[in-house]
Amino acid sequence: MEKNCEILEEEKLYRIGMFSKMNQVTIKALRYYDDVGLLKPRFIDPDNGYRYYSGGQVGELHQLLALRKIGFSIEDIQSLEKGTTQETLLQRKKAQLLQDIAEKTKMLSLIETYMQQDYRQTYHMVEKVLPEVIVASIRRIVANYNQLMTVVPEMGQMMEAAGCECRIPEYCFNLYHDQEYRDTNIDYEICEAVTEMKEDFGELKFKRVTEVPRAICTMHHGPYENLPQAYAAIFHYIDTHGLEIDGLPRENYIDGIWNKNSTEEWLTEIQVPVKLESQLEF
């Protein structure tokens, strides 16, 4: 007890209840911070187990509360005890928050788009024949959708080296060979219609794509990230008209980054082959 008295005499100590009131923090929270080692009481009375905190611990508590309010986890704050600097923690959190803001901004933009239009009324469906074409193509597994268009410059260089001449009117389209939607490791093929069959040139392959007697098609104006709206509309149309898909959908790129400055001017046609049996009602 003599040592305990010395501690009490050295500095002003407050029982946990008073310390809780002073700092507007619940006793439960203070006990939790004690249990996880973030804020230990200055003194615990061995006779009755009462916890006492010093006035000097107020700053330490407020720093802890500020970090928690910013969004740091207990594990993050504990890492300060293992050598991580507070500056490093703050920089990490800043980067995370900036990423979150970007993602939320993108979500708000999508919400505005959906509020301003009914996707079923925006997209107009047409039926057409997709003629037989000879294509130069490259098929790859790409890590994600952001890497899709990186194939185009490489393909252009290969086609030039192989002496290819593009068909007029130009017809460039993508095929996705996965049997389900994937956002990683995407089995992707880009095809460019050419005037003649040639010998394969490394990764660049030549083949004849047979005619599609019947395809349901719709035009999409705007960035590629909104293409799911076009797919939703066209598949809804196919379903409600009792049609059956009969081949891989194509994304036909008409206007894009190569000839338009604004993404709002980009033009892509979705082409979905369907079976011939039933007749469309427009």
Backbone bond lengths (Angstrom), bond angles and torsions (degrees), N, CA, C in turn:
res aa  C-N    CA-C-N  psi(-1)  N-CA   C-N-CA  omega(-1)  CA-C   N-CA-C  phi
1 M - - - 1.469 - - 1.519 111.53 -
2 E 1.348 116.96 -26.50 1.454 119.87 -178.38 1.526 111.02 -63.26
3 K 1.348 115.90 -42.09 1.459 119.86 179.10 1.519 111.12 -66.11
4 N 1.329 115.50 -38.36 1.466 119.78 178.75 1.513 110.72 -61.08
5 C 1.287 116.38 -42.96 1.462 120.56 179.82 1.525 110.88 -62.75
6 E 1.367 116.08 -37.62 1.455 119.39 179.11 1.522 111.02 -61.74
7 I 1.361 116.78 -40.88 1.462 120.96 179.51 1.514 110.25 -63.01
8 L 1.342 115.83 -44.92 1.453 120.10 -178.30 1.520 111.84 -64.05
9 E 1.356 115.93 -32.67 1.452 119.46 -178.55 1.524 111.88 -78.29
10 E 1.370 117.85 -29.04 1.447 121.98 -176.85 1.521 113.06 -66.99
11 E 1.330 118.55 -38.48 1.457 122.04 -177.05 1.515 109.70 -147.13
12 K 1.316 114.49 157.95 1.452 120.17 179.49 1.516 108.73 -74.59
13 L 1.332 115.83 122.12 1.452 121.08 178.94 1.514 110.03 -113.60
14 Y 1.354 114.14 149.51 1.462 120.61 -179.24 1.517 108.82 -125.33
15 R 1.322 114.57 135.56 1.460 117.66 175.30 1.521 108.81 -64.16
16 I 1.318 116.28 158.23 1.461 122.34 -171.94 1.533 111.90 -56.42
17 G 1.328 117.02 -36.42 1.457 119.76 -179.71 1.515 111.85 -64.13
18 M 1.320 116.84 -45.45 1.458 121.22 178.99 1.524 110.60 -66.86
19 F 1.338 116.75 -42.17 1.463 120.88 179.01 1.530 110.18 -61.90
20 S 1.318 115.56 -35.59 1.466 121.23 176.73 1.529 110.51 -63.09
21 K 1.318 117.45 -46.44 1.465 121.75 -179.83 1.523 110.90 -65.43
22 M 1.322 116.44 -41.72 1.464 120.98 -177.37 1.527 111.41 -59.92
23 N 1.302 116.00 -36.06 1.466 120.23 -172.54 1.521 113.59 -111.22
24 Q 1.343 116.14 3.45 1.466 121.55 178.71 1.533 111.33 54.54
25 V 1.314 113.79 47.25 1.463 122.23 177.19 1.526 107.36 -126.33
26 T 1.319 116.80 136.09 1.462 119.19 -177.59 1.525 111.21 -67.58
27 I 1.324 115.06 152.29 1.468 120.55 175.24 1.527 109.95 -60.45
28 K 1.334 116.32 -37.70 1.461 120.87 178.98 1.524 110.53 -58.54
29 A 1.344 116.88 -42.82 1.460 120.77 -179.70 1.529 110.86 -66.23
30 L 1.342 116.53 -41.87 1.461 119.89 179.19 1.526 110.85 -62.62
31 R 1.317 116.71 -40.94 1.468 119.56 178.28 1.522 110.94 -65.66
32 Y 1.334 116.34 -36.75 1.462 120.24 178.53 1.522 110.63 -65.25
33 Y 1.343 116.66 -45.19 1.459 120.11 179.16 1.527 110.93 -62.64
34 D 1.317 116.40 -31.65 1.461 120.96 174.88 1.536 109.75 -66.67
35 D 1.319 116.72 -47.51 1.471 121.35 -176.94 1.530 112.22 -60.73
36 V 1.357 116.72 -38.05 1.471 119.53 -177.67 1.527 112.26 -90.12
37 G 1.319 116.22 1.99 1.459 120.17 173.49 1.508 116.01 82.30
38 L 1.340 118.30 15.74 1.454 120.35 -178.37 1.526 112.69 -89.56
39 L 1.310 117.92 -30.18 1.467 120.85 178.68 1.528 108.75 -148.51
40 K 1.309 115.36 95.16 1.452 120.85 179.89 1.535 110.17 -83.09
41 P 1.317 118.50 143.07 1.472 119.90 174.65 1.530 110.23 -58.44
42 R 1.300 115.31 148.31 1.470 119.20 177.68 1.527 110.30 -65.78
43 F 1.324 115.77 -31.72 1.469 119.68 -177.49 1.525 109.52 -155.58
44 I 1.323 116.70 138.39 1.464 122.26 173.74 1.515 107.44 -119.77
45 D 1.309 116.47 121.57 1.458 121.80 -179.73 1.526 108.85 -67.71
46 P 1.330 117.53 116.22 1.474 119.61 -177.83 1.526 113.38 -66.61
47 D 1.328 117.14 -19.39 1.458 119.67 -178.06 1.529 112.38 -78.70
48 N 1.323 117.40 -37.90 1.464 119.23 -175.92 1.536 113.66 -127.40
49 G 1.340 118.35 -2.33 1.464 121.64 178.00 1.516 114.35 77.04
50 Y 1.328 119.03 6.59 1.461 120.64 179.85 1.522 110.07 -64.86
51 R 1.334 115.09 137.45 1.464 121.21 177.93 1.527 109.10 -94.01
52 Y 1.335 115.01 138.28 1.462 121.10 177.89 1.529 109.06 -126.42
53 Y 1.328 115.08 137.90 1.468 121.83 177.84 1.513 108.97 -119.27
54 S 1.345 115.29 150.02 1.463 119.48 -179.59 1.524 110.50 -98.13
55 G 1.310 115.25 160.45 1.456 120.03 176.56 1.523 111.34 -61.39
56 G 1.325 116.28 -30.07 1.450 120.33 180.00 1.520 113.71 -67.56
57 Q 1.343 116.64 -14.68 1.469 120.08 -179.84 1.531 112.69 -87.61
58 V 1.331 117.31 -4.54 1.459 120.53 -178.95 1.536 110.56 -61.80
59 G 1.342 116.20 -45.33 1.468 119.34 179.52 1.515 112.19 -61.83
60 E 1.334 116.00 -41.18 1.462 121.04 178.61 1.528 110.94 -61.98
61 L 1.340 115.91 -41.95 1.466 120.51 179.13 1.523 111.01 -65.06
62 H 1.336 116.62 -44.42 1.463 119.69 -177.78 1.533 111.80 -66.20
63 Q 1.330 117.06 -33.65 1.460 119.79 175.03 1.534 110.15 -64.83
64 L 1.329 115.92 -42.56 1.464 121.35 177.51 1.530 110.88 -60.84
65 L 1.323 116.28 -45.32 1.466 120.59 -179.99 1.523 111.66 -64.77
66 A 1.346 116.28 -37.77 1.467 119.86 179.31 1.526 110.66 -64.68
67 L 1.317 116.85 -42.68 1.463 120.81 179.01 1.526 110.89 -64.38
68 R 1.326 116.73 -38.42 1.465 120.39 178.86 1.528 110.05 -67.16
69 K 1.345 116.23 -39.02 1.464 119.79 -179.25 1.528 110.86 -66.57
70 I 1.319 117.24 -34.87 1.461 121.14 177.36 1.517 111.06 -65.47
71 G 1.339 115.54 -27.65 1.464 118.66 178.68 1.508 114.26 121.11
72 F 1.321 118.47 10.20 1.450 120.31 178.98 1.523 110.02 -73.96
73 S 1.316 115.33 141.22 1.458 120.49 176.61 1.526 109.78 -80.73
74 I 1.315 115.19 166.64 1.463 119.68 175.63 1.526 109.84 -59.50
75 E 1.340 116.22 -40.37 1.466 120.25 -179.62 1.532 110.97 -62.74
76 D 1.350 116.14 -39.26 1.460 119.95 177.82 1.526 110.42 -59.78
77 I 1.315 115.84 -47.75 1.467 120.33 -176.63 1.526 110.45 -68.16
78 Q 1.335 116.62 -36.19 1.466 119.60 177.61 1.529 111.20 -63.20
79 S 1.347 116.21 -28.40 1.461 119.33 -179.05 1.522 112.03 -65.41
80 L 1.335 116.80 -19.85 1.466 120.15 176.45 1.519 110.17 -62.47
81 E 1.340 115.63 -32.50 1.463 120.00 178.84 1.530 111.76 -72.61
82 K 1.352 116.18 -15.83 1.465 120.24 -177.06 1.527 112.04 -102.09
83 G 1.329 116.46 10.08 1.459 118.88 174.78 1.509 115.99 111.48
84 T 1.334 118.25 -12.34 1.460 119.76 177.29 1.525 109.06 -68.80
85 T 1.319 117.10 133.16 1.460 119.47 -179.46 1.521 110.52 -82.13
86 Q 1.320 115.45 154.97 1.463 120.01 177.99 1.529 110.27 -64.11
87 E 1.332 117.72 -34.31 1.463 121.53 177.92 1.525 110.67 -60.61
88 T 1.334 116.73 -41.88 1.468 121.13 178.76 1.521 110.47 -63.47
89 L 1.340 116.40 -44.07 1.463 120.33 178.66 1.524 111.27 -60.69
90 L 1.328 115.71 -43.65 1.465 119.79 -178.59 1.528 111.59 -66.09
91 Q 1.316 117.35 -39.31 1.462 120.45 178.64 1.528 110.49 -64.38
92 R 1.329 116.82 -41.14 1.469 120.62 177.84 1.523 110.69 -62.24
93 K 1.322 115.49 -45.73 1.466 119.54 -179.12 1.520 110.60 -64.89
94 K 1.330 117.35 -39.26 1.468 120.82 178.60 1.532 110.19 -60.45
95 A 1.327 116.65 -45.65 1.470 120.91 -179.97 1.525 110.55 -62.66
96 Q 1.333 115.96 -41.47 1.470 120.29 179.26 1.523 110.97 -63.80
97 L 1.334 116.80 -43.71 1.459 120.86 -179.15 1.529 111.33 -65.29
98 L 1.336 116.82 -38.92 1.466 119.99 177.76 1.524 110.80 -63.42
99 Q 1.334 116.10 -39.14 1.461 119.64 176.73 1.522 110.88 -66.00
100 D 1.337 116.09 -42.14 1.468 120.33 178.33 1.531 110.78 -61.22
101 I 1.343 115.93 -41.85 1.466 120.15 179.96 1.527 109.98 -62.32
102 A 1.334 116.35 -42.92 1.468 120.22 179.93 1.525 110.75 -61.90
103 E 1.334 116.17 -42.57 1.462 120.11 -179.90 1.528 111.43 -67.37
104 K 1.344 116.44 -41.10 1.466 119.89 179.18 1.528 110.79 -67.26
105 T 1.351 116.52 -37.28 1.467 120.09 177.55 1.524 110.24 -62.57
106 K 1.313 115.68 -40.74 1.467 120.23 178.34 1.529 110.30 -64.29
107 M 1.321 116.78 -40.66 1.462 121.01 178.29 1.529 110.77 -63.78
108 L 1.339 116.76 -41.07 1.466 120.14 177.97 1.521 111.15 -62.43
109 S 1.337 115.72 -39.50 1.459 119.98 178.53 1.525 110.91 -62.21
110 L 1.337 116.25 -41.93 1.464 120.04 178.11 1.521 111.40 -65.03
111 I 1.339 115.92 -39.71 1.464 120.14 178.61 1.528 109.85 -61.15
112 E 1.346 116.56 -44.39 1.459 120.30 178.65 1.527 110.87 -60.46
113 T 1.338 115.76 -40.52 1.463 120.11 179.67 1.519 110.87 -62.24
114 Y 1.332 116.25 -45.59 1.463 120.10 -179.07 1.525 111.68 -68.13
115 M 1.325 116.70 -33.33 1.463 119.71 179.47 1.527 111.75 -68.97
116 Q 1.326 116.11 -29.28 1.455 120.26 -174.62 1.518 113.42 -88.26
117 Q 1.343 116.99 -12.02 1.459 117.20 -177.39 1.522 111.76 -150.20
118 D 1.318 114.55 151.63 1.456 122.32 170.57 1.515 106.31 -98.36
119 Y 1.356 116.24 113.76 1.456 118.74 -171.25 1.521 112.69 -60.39
120 R 1.328 118.90 -27.99 1.467 120.22 -179.66 1.526 111.45 -70.32
121 Q 1.345 116.96 -27.19 1.455 120.57 -179.49 1.527 111.83 -90.94
122 T 1.321 117.36 -20.46 1.456 121.05 -177.29 1.520 111.43 -75.45
123 Y 1.312 118.12 -37.46 1.448 122.17 -174.39 1.534 110.34 -96.09
124 H 1.310 115.83 128.01 1.465 122.05 -179.87 1.526 109.10 -104.62
125 M 1.323 116.06 131.34 1.454 121.38 -175.22 1.530 111.22 -94.65
126 V 1.331 115.38 140.59 1.464 121.05 172.70 1.526 107.90 -132.08
127 E 1.324 115.27 152.63 1.461 121.29 175.29 1.518 107.90 -105.36
128 K 1.334 116.86 135.36 1.463 119.38 179.39 1.521 110.13 -151.02
129 V 1.324 115.06 165.36 1.459 123.25 171.82 1.529 107.93 -94.22
130 L 1.328 116.71 132.87 1.459 120.83 174.16 1.526 107.23 -97.84
131 P 1.311 117.63 111.01 1.468 120.57 -172.58 1.524 112.51 -68.49
132 E 1.324 115.52 158.42 1.461 120.85 174.43 1.515 109.34 -63.23
133 V 1.320 115.89 138.98 1.472 120.53 179.55 1.524 110.05 -141.34
134 I 1.320 114.42 152.18 1.466 121.06 168.57 1.523 106.11 -93.77
135 V 1.328 116.35 131.99 1.461 118.81 -177.48 1.521 110.84 -128.24
136 A 1.312 114.29 150.04 1.459 122.22 163.56 1.525 105.32 -97.38
137 S 1.321 117.00 135.06 1.462 118.24 -174.47 1.521 111.26 -142.84
138 I 1.321 113.78 154.47 1.464 122.21 171.16 1.525 106.94 -129.59
139 R 1.313 115.47 131.17 1.470 120.67 178.26 1.521 108.79 -119.37
140 R 1.336 114.85 127.34 1.465 120.59 -178.05 1.524 110.87 -140.46
141 I 1.326 114.75 161.56 1.461 121.94 165.66 1.517 106.55 -97.20
142 V 1.327 116.94 113.77 1.464 120.55 -179.52 1.520 109.62 -106.43
143 A 1.337 115.65 150.33 1.462 120.91 -173.66 1.519 112.51 -65.32
144 N 1.342 117.62 -38.51 1.461 120.82 -178.36 1.525 108.86 -159.74
145 Y 1.330 116.42 175.45 1.456 120.81 -175.75 1.524 113.03 -67.49
146 N 1.327 117.46 -24.73 1.458 119.72 179.08 1.528 111.78 -65.63
147 Q 1.334 116.85 -21.80 1.460 120.46 -177.69 1.529 113.15 -90.68
148 L 1.333 116.88 -5.54 1.459 119.26 -175.31 1.525 112.14 -57.44
149 M 1.323 116.25 -50.74 1.466 119.70 -173.21 1.528 113.07 -75.07
150 T 1.353 117.19 -9.30 1.460 118.78 176.66 1.523 111.26 -69.48
151 V 1.328 116.42 -17.75 1.466 120.29 179.38 1.527 110.59 -73.71
152 V 1.332 116.93 -29.66 1.466 121.27 -172.50 1.526 113.01 -58.81
153 P 1.350 120.70 -49.76 1.473 118.87 179.85 1.526 112.62 -60.11
154 E 1.340 116.79 -40.62 1.462 120.11 178.94 1.526 110.29 -62.49
155 M 1.337 115.92 -43.28 1.460 119.87 -179.53 1.524 110.85 -63.64
156 G 1.326 116.53 -40.24 1.457 120.38 178.84 1.524 111.60 -59.98
157 Q 1.328 117.22 -41.54 1.460 121.27 178.89 1.524 110.88 -65.54
158 M 1.345 116.56 -41.27 1.468 120.14 178.62 1.522 111.05 -64.54
159 M 1.345 116.33 -42.30 1.461 119.57 180.00 1.518 111.13 -63.32
160 E 1.330 116.40 -39.72 1.465 119.78 178.45 1.525 110.80 -64.65
161 A 1.348 115.89 -42.39 1.464 119.93 179.41 1.524 111.56 -65.82
162 A 1.341 117.30 -31.47 1.468 121.95 -179.47 1.520 111.93 -83.11
163 G 1.335 117.45 -4.62 1.457 121.20 178.98 1.519 113.51 75.13
164 C 1.347 116.85 32.96 1.471 120.72 -178.31 1.525 110.92 -77.28
165 E 1.317 114.82 148.76 1.466 121.50 172.45 1.527 107.59 -123.06
166 C 1.325 116.46 122.48 1.465 120.54 -177.28 1.524 110.70 -70.67
167 R 1.304 115.37 143.88 1.459 120.78 177.30 1.522 110.16 -69.17
168 I 1.325 116.93 147.40 1.467 122.43 175.00 1.528 108.12 -114.63
169 P 1.332 120.24 127.05 1.465 126.79 -1.06 1.526 111.33 -69.25
170 E 1.320 116.58 150.97 1.458 121.16 -177.86 1.519 110.65 -64.44
171 Y 1.311 114.83 147.05 1.468 120.60 179.92 1.519 107.75 -144.82
172 C 1.322 115.87 102.87 1.461 122.62 -180.00 1.527 108.11 -120.15
173 F 1.325 117.04 128.56 1.464 118.84 -178.05 1.522 110.90 -146.80
174 N 1.330 114.33 156.29 1.461 122.49 176.42 1.516 110.10 -104.65
175 L 1.333 114.77 149.57 1.466 122.42 170.95 1.519 107.48 -126.83
176 Y 1.337 116.53 142.72 1.454 122.14 177.13 1.527 107.54 -116.41
177 H 1.337 116.24 116.77 1.462 120.46 -170.87 1.525 114.02 -91.10
178 D 1.317 118.63 -5.76 1.462 120.17 176.86 1.525 109.92 -67.51
179 Q 1.306 116.30 148.48 1.458 121.15 -179.75 1.528 112.43 -85.39
180 E 1.312 116.16 2.04 1.457 121.61 179.24 1.525 107.98 -151.76
181 Y 1.329 116.00 167.13 1.460 119.65 176.63 1.521 109.09 -69.55
182 R 1.319 115.99 135.11 1.461 121.72 175.84 1.522 108.31 -134.15
183 D 1.349 116.34 142.79 1.462 118.66 175.50 1.521 111.45 -108.06
184 T 1.338 117.10 -0.26 1.462 121.83 172.70 1.521 108.50 -138.60
185 N 1.336 115.65 156.41 1.472 121.35 178.58 1.528 110.95 49.05
186 I 1.326 115.55 60.82 1.463 122.55 -173.72 1.536 109.82 -89.48
187 D 1.330 115.95 127.81 1.468 122.07 178.04 1.527 107.68 -84.24
188 Y 1.315 115.35 103.51 1.470 122.07 -165.42 1.520 109.87 -126.82
189 E 1.329 116.08 139.24 1.461 121.15 177.02 1.528 109.20 -131.83
190 I 1.330 116.06 130.33 1.459 120.80 175.82 1.525 108.28 -109.45
191 C 1.327 115.49 131.34 1.470 122.09 -175.82 1.522 110.18 -121.53
192 E 1.320 116.08 137.56 1.461 121.98 176.30 1.527 107.82 -127.02
193 A 1.346 116.15 122.56 1.468 120.04 179.95 1.526 109.68 -67.42
194 V 1.353 116.10 132.48 1.456 122.02 -179.73 1.525 109.65 -126.01
195 T 1.335 116.38 169.87 1.465 120.83 -172.74 1.521 113.20 -82.82
196 E 1.347 117.58 -20.73 1.465 118.87 -177.16 1.525 111.54 -153.12
197 M 1.328 114.31 154.77 1.458 121.37 176.25 1.518 109.12 -74.94
198 K 1.325 116.60 138.64 1.458 121.98 177.77 1.525 109.72 -131.96
199 E 1.320 115.60 169.94 1.456 120.24 173.64 1.534 108.74 -69.22
200 D 1.330 114.79 144.38 1.457 118.36 176.96 1.522 110.15 -55.01
201 F 1.330 115.12 141.57 1.460 121.46 -176.24 1.526 107.81 -121.48
202 G 1.350 115.30 84.71 1.456 119.68 -175.88 1.526 110.53 63.53
203 E 1.315 115.25 -123.07 1.466 120.77 -178.85 1.528 111.71 -74.16
204 L 1.306 116.74 -18.22 1.459 121.75 -178.77 1.531 109.54 -80.18
205 K 1.332 116.08 118.13 1.458 121.87 -177.17 1.531 110.05 -110.79
206 F 1.334 114.96 149.20 1.461 121.06 177.76 1.529 109.10 -116.72
207 K 1.324 115.55 138.07 1.464 119.21 179.88 1.522 109.37 -158.18
208 R 1.321 114.23 165.58 1.446 120.94 177.76 1.532 108.36 -102.89
209 V 1.313 117.08 123.61 1.466 122.60 177.23 1.524 107.39 -98.61
210 T 1.318 115.36 117.14 1.466 119.86 -173.70 1.529 111.83 -68.81
211 E 1.313 115.25 161.35 1.461 121.81 -179.61 1.526 111.05 -62.00
212 V 1.321 115.75 142.81 1.462 122.34 170.58 1.528 106.63 -105.14
213 P 1.352 117.84 108.92 1.464 120.20 -174.45 1.522 113.87 -63.51
214 R 1.318 115.84 -27.03 1.474 117.91 -176.36 1.520 110.15 -148.60
215 A 1.311 116.64 124.32 1.464 121.85 177.83 1.520 108.88 -139.71
216 I 1.318 115.26 141.39 1.463 121.14 173.19 1.520 106.80 -95.67
217 C 1.330 116.33 128.68 1.458 120.95 -172.04 1.530 110.39 -130.64
218 T 1.325 115.08 150.13 1.462 120.30 174.44 1.516 109.20 -148.78
219 M 1.322 116.61 149.40 1.458 122.69 -179.12 1.526 110.87 -93.78
220 H 1.318 115.46 137.58 1.470 121.81 175.32 1.515 109.15 -116.66
221 H 1.336 116.59 122.27 1.462 122.56 176.04 1.525 108.30 -100.67
222 G 1.330 117.27 126.09 1.451 119.63 175.38 1.512 113.12 122.78
223 P 1.346 116.09 -173.20 1.466 121.30 -174.46 1.523 112.66 -66.00
224 Y 1.326 114.88 157.17 1.460 120.58 -177.22 1.533 112.24 -67.12
225 E 1.323 117.11 -25.17 1.468 118.88 -178.66 1.523 111.97 -64.23
226 N 1.340 117.18 -17.15 1.464 120.54 177.86 1.526 112.95 -97.72
227 L 1.331 117.58 5.32 1.460 120.64 178.84 1.536 113.40 -57.28
228 P 1.353 119.89 -33.06 1.468 118.72 177.65 1.531 113.60 -54.26
229 Q 1.341 117.93 -28.32 1.469 120.23 177.15 1.528 110.00 -64.75
230 A 1.345 115.85 -41.87 1.464 119.64 179.25 1.523 110.80 -65.97
231 Y 1.322 116.37 -42.52 1.464 119.90 178.02 1.523 110.91 -62.11
232 A 1.341 116.39 -42.11 1.465 119.68 179.48 1.521 110.59 -60.60
233 A 1.332 116.53 -42.16 1.463 120.62 -178.51 1.524 111.36 -66.60
234 I 1.325 116.85 -45.38 1.459 119.58 -175.83 1.524 111.57 -70.19
235 F 1.344 117.06 -38.07 1.463 119.14 178.61 1.531 111.02 -70.74
236 H 1.334 116.28 -33.48 1.461 119.23 174.88 1.525 109.74 -63.27
237 Y 1.322 116.61 -42.38 1.466 121.18 179.27 1.530 110.60 -62.33
238 I 1.324 116.06 -46.71 1.466 120.32 -179.70 1.524 111.10 -60.82
239 D 1.319 116.19 -42.03 1.460 120.86 -178.79 1.527 111.59 -66.84
240 T 1.331 117.59 -46.27 1.466 120.56 -176.53 1.525 112.66 -71.37
241 H 1.333 117.84 -18.02 1.460 120.95 178.37 1.524 112.42 -100.61
242 G 1.316 116.19 10.47 1.460 119.94 174.75 1.512 114.33 66.68
243 L 1.317 117.79 29.50 1.458 121.91 -179.14 1.527 110.27 -93.19
244 E 1.325 115.65 164.13 1.454 120.96 -179.15 1.519 109.38 -128.19
245 I 1.313 116.02 126.25 1.464 121.23 -179.91 1.524 109.48 -64.34
246 D 1.338 116.42 139.38 1.458 121.28 -174.41 1.533 110.61 -136.74
247 G 1.306 116.33 53.38 1.461 120.27 178.93 1.511 111.35 145.06
248 L 1.333 115.84 173.91 1.459 120.84 -178.23 1.531 110.92 -74.48
249 P 1.334 117.96 131.89 1.471 120.12 172.79 1.531 110.47 -60.44
250 R 1.308 115.45 150.34 1.460 121.60 177.85 1.527 109.56 -117.93
251 E 1.319 115.75 144.18 1.461 122.14 169.91 1.521 107.00 -107.66
252 N 1.320 116.19 107.35 1.464 122.41 -177.63 1.527 109.03 -94.47
253 Y 1.326 116.77 113.20 1.463 121.79 -175.97 1.517 110.36 -88.66
254 I 1.331 115.31 113.28 1.468 121.37 -176.52 1.521 110.56 -99.78
255 D 1.323 117.12 -53.29 1.468 122.33 174.30 1.523 108.06 -126.74
256 G 1.332 115.88 144.24 1.460 120.02 -179.56 1.503 111.76 -162.72
257 I 1.325 115.63 -156.83 1.462 121.63 -174.82 1.522 112.08 -60.43
258 W 1.351 117.66 -24.86 1.460 121.40 -177.96 1.530 113.39 -72.48
259 N 1.363 117.85 -19.88 1.480 117.99 -178.40 1.526 113.94 -138.82
260 K 1.325 118.13 0.99 1.464 121.24 179.52 1.519 109.88 -129.83
261 N 1.328 116.00 137.72 1.462 121.04 -178.24 1.519 112.72 -79.95
262 S 1.319 116.34 -32.21 1.470 120.91 -175.91 1.525 110.33 -106.88
263 T 1.336 116.54 138.19 1.469 120.37 177.75 1.520 111.17 -63.22
264 E 1.333 116.93 -25.81 1.458 119.85 179.58 1.527 111.85 -67.52
265 E 1.341 116.99 -17.31 1.465 121.56 179.03 1.527 112.39 -92.40
266 W 1.322 117.22 -5.33 1.457 119.50 -179.91 1.529 109.54 -66.37
267 L 1.320 116.06 143.17 1.463 121.37 -177.65 1.527 109.05 -132.61
268 T 1.314 115.63 123.50 1.461 122.44 -179.42 1.520 108.75 -131.76
269 E 1.327 116.74 135.22 1.464 120.75 176.90 1.528 109.05 -106.02
270 I 1.324 116.16 125.53 1.459 121.88 173.21 1.523 107.87 -89.32
271 Q 1.327 116.88 126.26 1.460 122.41 -178.00 1.536 108.31 -122.35
272 V 1.327 116.67 119.16 1.461 120.71 -177.75 1.535 109.26 -119.73
273 P 1.333 118.67 112.24 1.464 120.98 176.65 1.535 110.58 -64.34
274 V 1.337 116.57 137.63 1.468 121.78 176.12 1.521 108.91 -131.98
275 K 1.323 115.22 160.29 1.464 119.78 179.16 1.523 110.94 -70.66
276 L 1.317 115.40 157.02 1.466 121.75 -172.16 1.521 114.80 -80.19
277 E 1.335 119.44 -19.41 1.456 122.09 -164.58 1.518 115.87 -49.97
278 S 1.343 118.12 -56.69 1.464 120.19 -173.19 1.515 110.94 -90.91
279 Q 1.327 115.15 161.93 1.462 121.82 179.03 1.525 110.07 -101.46
280 L 1.314 115.91 141.36 1.458 119.41 177.87 1.502 111.86 -77.31
281 E 1.326 115.46 149.99 1.458 121.70 173.79 1.525 107.78 -117.94
282 F 1.308 116.88 110.08 1.463 120.07 -178.85 1.537 109.57 -98.05
